[in-house]
Amino acid sequence: MKFLVMSDAHGNKFGLEAVLESGREYNRIICLGDVVGYGAHPNECCEMLREREAISLSGNHDAAALGKIDIEWFNPIAKTAIIWTRDQLTPDNRAWLDALPAEQIFEEWGFQIVHGSLRQPWEEYITDYQVALHSFARLTLPLCFYGHTHVADFYSLQQSEQNYRLLEPPVEHFALPFGDHISLEEEIFYLVNPGSCGQPRDANPQAKAAIFDLESREIEVFGVDYDIEAARAAIIEAGLPARLGDRLRGGY
């Protein structure tokens, strides 16, 4: 069994389509949330995932577009995109997003998934080892995929009684250059972020995702080119802030 693990499409149908049709082999799709927000094609992104029966989570932008969380803490550009997205979503796509959880556990496959962190599934960004420790303390399985930061990286921690008390040994943190593989080892916990396919923030504009091979216990992170100019033009044509399209060019 091979999983395509992707996150943060953010209404960018071109980036999402690029990772879905990258030519890599997979059996199931896992989406870690934020299907909508920022980009000009929220309905198309929902429909692509629905048609492929993707295992999907709710992200903070998805929740905000449904009015489930307050948008006041979003920056003005993000807030504008959320309000615009609310008006665009069809009833079917709204209902689909509304039914998505913010985290899930798959005992049969030996991993769990969350949008933000296991401490705060919608809100918290795992950006350093101190924050990661709080998610390690809440792991029920050795592997958890997460999104939200738009940057591909992973944290690892040796299994021991001390881990649950948030003491030593320290968490290790690694960036994931594209094409890198993680070989999962016994007795180690992992938090893995595949990056963003719709709004990358790692100074590389390619759409990012990962392939997880359940049998070999290997994860490959990859980047793929897509039509950035078409995504940018659609954002501007929709009347959304131009910055949302401009930042796609630099991956920031």
DOMARDREN-848169 format. One record per residue (C-alpha): residue in three letters; x, y negated, z. Coordinates in pm, 1 decimal. Each point is the difference from the previous one (the first is absolute). Example, Ala and Ser with C-alpha at 12.3 -4.5 7.8 and 13.67 -1.06 7.14 Angstrom:
BEGIN
+-----+----------+----------+----------+
:   r :        X :        Y :        Z :
+-----+----------+----------+----------+
: ALA :   1230.0 :    450.0 :    780.0 :
: SER :    137.0 :   -344.0 :    -66.0 :
+-----+----------+----------+----------+
END
This chain:
BEGIN
+-----+----------+----------+----------+
:   r :        X :        Y :        Z :
+-----+----------+----------+----------+
: MET :      0.0 :      0.0 :      0.0 :
: LYS :    128.2 :   -342.7 :    -98.7 :
: PHE :   -148.1 :   -330.4 :    114.6 :
: LEU :     25.5 :   -339.9 :   -166.3 :
: VAL :     17.8 :   -237.8 :    297.0 :
: MET :    -69.9 :   -364.9 :    -82.3 :
: SER :   -108.2 :   -313.4 :    180.7 :
: ASP :    -99.9 :   -364.4 :    -33.5 :
: ALA :   -137.3 :    -10.4 :   -353.7 :
: HIS :   -162.2 :   -332.6 :     91.1 :
: GLY :   -221.7 :    -24.5 :   -305.4 :
: ASN :    289.6 :     45.4 :   -244.1 :
: LYS :   -138.2 :    259.1 :   -241.4 :
: PHE :    313.4 :    -13.7 :   -214.8 :
: GLY :    233.5 :     95.0 :    283.7 :
: LEU :   -236.9 :    266.0 :    130.7 :
: GLU :    -44.8 :    154.9 :   -342.6 :
: ALA :    377.6 :      4.5 :    -50.5 :
: VAL :     63.7 :    218.0 :    306.6 :
: LEU :   -301.3 :    221.4 :    -69.8 :
: GLU :    125.1 :     62.0 :   -354.2 :
: SER :    375.6 :     -2.2 :     61.9 :
: GLY :     39.6 :    352.5 :   -137.7 :
: ARG :     92.0 :    146.1 :    337.0 :
: GLU :   -170.5 :    321.0 :    104.3 :
: TYR :   -248.6 :     -9.7 :    288.1 :
: ASN :   -315.5 :    177.2 :    116.0 :
: ARG :   -161.6 :   -252.8 :    233.6 :
: ILE :     11.6 :   -376.5 :     44.7 :
: ILE :     33.4 :   -168.6 :    336.9 :
: CYS :    -71.3 :   -373.3 :     19.1 :
: LEU :    110.0 :   -168.5 :    323.2 :
: GLY :   -237.3 :   -295.1 :    -28.5 :
: ASP :    -32.2 :   -356.4 :   -125.7 :
: VAL :   -158.0 :    104.9 :   -325.8 :
: VAL :   -127.5 :   -355.8 :    -46.3 :
: GLY :    117.8 :   -353.9 :     76.2 :
: TYR :    231.4 :   -233.3 :   -197.2 :
: GLY :    -51.3 :    151.9 :   -347.1 :
: ALA :   -271.2 :    -60.3 :   -258.0 :
: HIS :   -132.0 :    356.4 :    -36.4 :
: PRO :   -139.6 :    122.7 :    333.1 :
: ASN :   -279.5 :    206.5 :   -156.0 :
: GLU :    228.6 :    164.0 :   -254.5 :
: CYS :    244.0 :    105.6 :    274.0 :
: CYS :   -280.8 :    146.3 :    209.8 :
: GLU :   -136.7 :    187.3 :   -298.4 :
: MET :    337.9 :    144.0 :   -102.1 :
: LEU :     41.3 :    149.3 :    345.8 :
: ARG :   -359.3 :    113.8 :     27.4 :
: GLU :     11.3 :    173.9 :   -338.4 :
: ARG :    312.9 :    189.6 :    103.8 :
: GLU :   -146.8 :     92.0 :    340.9 :
: ALA :    294.2 :   -160.2 :    178.3 :
: ILE :     33.6 :     42.7 :    373.7 :
: SER :    -21.4 :   -366.7 :     94.2 :
: LEU :     29.9 :   -222.7 :    304.1 :
: SER :   -138.6 :   -341.5 :     81.7 :
: GLY :    255.4 :   -279.9 :     25.9 :
: ASN :    -35.7 :   -337.9 :    165.1 :
: HIS :    -85.0 :   -172.2 :   -329.7 :
: ASP :   -263.5 :    263.9 :    -76.5 :
: ALA :   -150.4 :    -52.6 :    345.4 :
: ALA :     12.2 :   -378.5 :    -37.0 :
: ALA :   -172.8 :     14.6 :   -338.2 :
: LEU :   -286.6 :    182.9 :    172.0 :
: GLY :    -13.8 :   -244.1 :    290.5 :
: LYS :    121.2 :    261.5 :    249.2 :
: ILE :    282.9 :   -217.4 :    128.8 :
: ASP :     40.5 :   -374.5 :     37.0 :
: ILE :    181.8 :   -163.3 :   -293.3 :
: GLU :    116.5 :   -300.3 :    204.0 :
: TRP :    337.7 :    159.4 :     74.2 :
: PHE :     71.6 :     47.7 :   -374.0 :
: ASN :    202.6 :   -268.1 :   -174.4 :
: PRO :   -198.7 :   -240.0 :   -224.3 :
: ILE :     93.9 :    174.2 :   -327.0 :
: ALA :    -91.8 :    344.4 :    132.3 :
: LYS :   -322.3 :   -140.7 :    144.3 :
: THR :    -95.6 :   -146.1 :   -338.9 :
: ALA :     57.5 :    338.1 :   -166.8 :
: ILE :   -206.3 :    182.1 :    263.3 :
: ILE :   -297.0 :   -234.8 :    -42.5 :
: TRP :     23.0 :     36.4 :   -378.8 :
: THR :     21.2 :    380.8 :     30.9 :
: ARG :   -312.7 :      9.5 :    218.6 :
: ASP :   -198.5 :   -152.9 :   -283.4 :
: GLN :    141.9 :    240.0 :   -261.2 :
: LEU :    -48.8 :    339.4 :    164.0 :
: THR :   -284.6 :    211.7 :   -135.4 :
: PRO :   -238.9 :    163.9 :    248.4 :
: ASP :    146.2 :    346.0 :    -76.2 :
: ASN :    358.3 :   -111.0 :     54.8 :
: ARG :    -96.5 :   -192.7 :    311.3 :
: ALA :   -164.8 :    313.8 :    140.9 :
: TRP :    305.8 :    211.3 :    -86.8 :
: LEU :    237.6 :   -242.4 :    172.2 :
: ASP :   -231.6 :    -22.0 :    299.5 :
: ALA :     20.5 :    376.9 :     54.0 :
: LEU :    381.4 :     16.3 :      3.4 :
: PRO :    182.4 :     58.9 :    330.3 :
: ALA :    314.2 :   -194.0 :     98.8 :
: GLU :    186.8 :    320.9 :     88.9 :
: GLN :    -30.2 :    376.9 :    -49.2 :
: ILE :    164.9 :    320.1 :    124.5 :
: PHE :     51.5 :    307.4 :   -218.8 :
: GLU :     90.7 :    293.3 :    221.2 :
: GLU :     -3.7 :    238.3 :   -296.2 :
: TRP :    268.9 :   -201.3 :   -179.0 :
: GLY :    198.3 :   -106.0 :    304.2 :
: PHE :    -19.2 :   -377.7 :    -38.4 :
: GLN :   -210.3 :   -301.1 :     83.0 :
: ILE :    -61.4 :   -333.3 :   -171.6 :
: VAL :    -73.5 :   -356.1 :    110.2 :
: HIS :    -11.1 :   -339.7 :   -163.9 :
: GLY :    187.2 :   -214.5 :    250.0 :
: SER :    120.5 :    182.6 :    311.2 :
: LEU :   -131.0 :    268.3 :    232.4 :
: ARG :    -27.0 :   -263.0 :    274.8 :
: GLN :   -200.4 :   -247.9 :   -211.8 :
: PRO :   -115.0 :    170.0 :   -323.5 :
: TRP :   -112.4 :   -318.9 :   -176.1 :
: GLU :    213.3 :   -273.5 :    149.7 :
: GLU :    349.9 :    102.6 :    106.1 :
: TYR :    299.1 :     -4.5 :   -236.8 :
: ILE :    272.7 :    257.7 :     62.8 :
: THR :    299.4 :   -221.1 :    -72.4 :
: ASP :    257.7 :    110.7 :    255.7 :
: TYR :     85.6 :    294.8 :    221.3 :
: GLN :   -157.8 :   -151.3 :    311.9 :
: VAL :   -339.9 :    -15.9 :   -170.5 :
: ALA :     58.4 :    343.4 :   -155.1 :
: LEU :     49.3 :    150.6 :    345.6 :
: HIS :   -361.8 :    -70.1 :     89.2 :
: SER :   -118.4 :    197.9 :   -302.0 :
: PHE :    241.9 :    283.7 :     73.8 :
: ALA :   -153.7 :     20.4 :    346.1 :
: ARG :   -343.1 :     51.9 :   -158.9 :
: LEU :    100.6 :    258.7 :   -262.4 :
: THR :   -182.8 :    330.6 :     17.4 :
: LEU :    190.6 :    150.5 :   -294.9 :
: PRO :    365.8 :    -31.9 :   -112.3 :
: LEU :    -73.6 :   -225.5 :   -300.2 :
: CYS :   -206.2 :   -314.2 :    -48.4 :
: PHE :    -33.1 :   -207.7 :   -316.7 :
: TYR :    -81.9 :   -368.7 :     46.2 :
: GLY :    -24.7 :   -314.9 :   -216.0 :
: HIS :    -81.5 :   -367.5 :     68.6 :
: THR :    356.9 :   -142.4 :    -24.1 :
: HIS :     30.2 :     46.3 :   -379.0 :
: VAL :    357.8 :    126.4 :     44.7 :
: ALA :    118.4 :    359.3 :    -47.2 :
: ASP :    190.5 :    122.5 :    305.6 :
: PHE :    -12.2 :    258.5 :    274.4 :
: TYR :     71.6 :     52.2 :    368.3 :
: SER :    112.1 :    325.8 :    159.2 :
: LEU :     26.1 :    117.3 :    359.9 :
: GLN :    126.3 :    322.5 :    157.6 :
: GLN :   -274.5 :    192.1 :    175.6 :
: SER :     44.8 :      4.2 :    378.2 :
: GLU :   -195.3 :    -71.7 :    312.8 :
: GLN :    161.3 :   -343.7 :     16.0 :
: ASN :   -159.1 :   -104.2 :   -330.3 :
: TYR :   -340.8 :     -9.5 :    156.1 :
: ARG :    124.4 :   -232.5 :    272.5 :
: LEU :    151.6 :   -234.8 :   -258.9 :
: LEU :    352.4 :     48.5 :    132.8 :
: GLU :    323.9 :    118.1 :   -163.9 :
: PRO :    101.3 :    131.6 :   -250.7 :
: PRO :    -57.7 :   -304.2 :   -222.4 :
: VAL :   -203.4 :      2.4 :   -316.3 :
: GLU :    193.5 :      4.6 :   -326.3 :
: HIS :   -120.5 :   -228.7 :   -279.7 :
: PHE :     83.2 :     44.4 :   -369.1 :
: ALA :    -93.5 :   -197.0 :   -309.6 :
: LEU :   -112.0 :    211.8 :   -294.7 :
: PRO :    160.9 :    -90.1 :   -333.7 :
: PHE :   -207.8 :    126.3 :   -287.3 :
: GLY :     85.3 :    351.7 :   -106.5 :
: ASP :    105.2 :     87.3 :    354.9 :
: HIS :   -113.6 :    324.9 :    157.4 :
: ILE :    -70.1 :     73.5 :    365.8 :
: SER :     47.5 :    363.5 :    101.3 :
: LEU :   -210.8 :     46.3 :    310.8 :
: GLU :    183.0 :    182.3 :    278.1 :
: GLU :   -134.3 :    210.4 :    282.6 :
: GLU :    -24.8 :   -162.2 :    342.8 :
: ILE :     -6.4 :   -353.4 :   -141.8 :
: PHE :   -297.5 :   -235.4 :    -14.0 :
: TYR :    -43.2 :   -223.2 :   -307.5 :
: LEU :   -189.0 :   -318.9 :    -82.4 :
: VAL :     14.0 :    -53.6 :   -378.7 :
: ASN :   -115.6 :   -298.4 :   -206.2 :
: PRO :    -22.7 :     50.3 :   -380.7 :
: GLY :     -3.6 :   -374.7 :    -72.9 :
: SER :   -269.3 :   -185.3 :   -194.5 :
: CYS :   -128.5 :     79.2 :   -347.8 :
: GLY :   -186.8 :   -328.7 :    -33.4 :
: GLN :    190.8 :   -273.2 :    184.1 :
: PRO :    361.1 :    109.9 :     71.9 :
: ARG :    201.1 :   -212.8 :    242.5 :
: ASP :    346.0 :    150.1 :    -32.0 :
: ALA :    145.2 :   -224.3 :   -272.9 :
: ASN :    -71.6 :    270.4 :   -259.5 :
: PRO :   -316.8 :    -67.4 :   -204.0 :
: GLN :    -59.1 :    364.1 :    -96.4 :
: ALA :   -306.2 :    181.9 :    135.5 :
: LYS :    108.3 :    239.9 :    278.2 :
: ALA :   -130.8 :    333.7 :    125.4 :
: ALA :    126.3 :    335.6 :    122.7 :
: ILE :    -37.6 :    368.8 :    -75.9 :
: PHE :    -16.0 :    234.5 :    298.6 :
: ASP :     67.3 :    367.3 :    -77.7 :
: LEU :   -163.1 :    194.4 :    280.8 :
: GLU :    189.1 :    321.6 :    -72.5 :
: SER :    352.9 :   -141.5 :    -28.6 :
: ARG :    -67.9 :   -267.2 :    267.3 :
: GLU :    153.7 :   -265.1 :   -223.7 :
: ILE :   -122.3 :   -353.5 :    -62.2 :
: GLU :    107.0 :   -192.4 :   -311.9 :
: VAL :    -55.2 :   -375.1 :    -12.1 :
: PHE :    -24.5 :   -146.1 :   -348.7 :
: GLY :    -57.5 :   -329.9 :   -179.9 :
: VAL :   -164.6 :    -37.0 :   -340.0 :
: ASP :    -35.0 :   -293.2 :   -240.0 :
: TYR :   -344.4 :   -140.8 :    -75.1 :
: ASP :   -151.6 :   -297.3 :   -184.2 :
: ILE :     71.7 :   -271.6 :    255.2 :
: GLU :    -91.6 :   -280.3 :   -237.9 :
: ALA :   -344.4 :    149.7 :    -60.7 :
: ALA :    -57.3 :     29.2 :    375.9 :
: ARG :    114.8 :   -359.2 :     49.6 :
: ALA :   -216.9 :   -132.2 :   -284.0 :
: ALA :   -307.1 :    176.4 :    140.9 :
: ILE :     55.5 :   -161.4 :    340.9 :
: ILE :     22.7 :   -347.8 :   -150.7 :
: GLU :   -298.1 :     58.4 :   -231.7 :
: ALA :   -208.9 :    109.6 :    298.9 :
: GLY :     71.1 :   -333.7 :    169.3 :
: LEU :    206.3 :    152.6 :    278.0 :
: PRO :    310.5 :   -183.1 :    129.7 :
: ALA :    278.0 :     12.5 :   -261.2 :
: ARG :    254.3 :     93.0 :    268.3 :
: LEU :   -162.1 :    343.7 :     25.4 :
: GLY :     97.3 :     60.6 :   -361.2 :
: ASP :    337.3 :   -174.5 :     12.7 :
: ARG :    126.4 :    209.9 :    290.0 :
: LEU :    -53.5 :    318.5 :   -204.3 :
: ARG :    285.0 :   -106.3 :   -228.5 :
: GLY :    256.4 :      6.2 :    279.0 :
: GLY :   -145.2 :    264.2 :    230.1 :
: TYR :    -29.6 :   -225.4 :    304.2 :
+-----+----------+----------+----------+
END
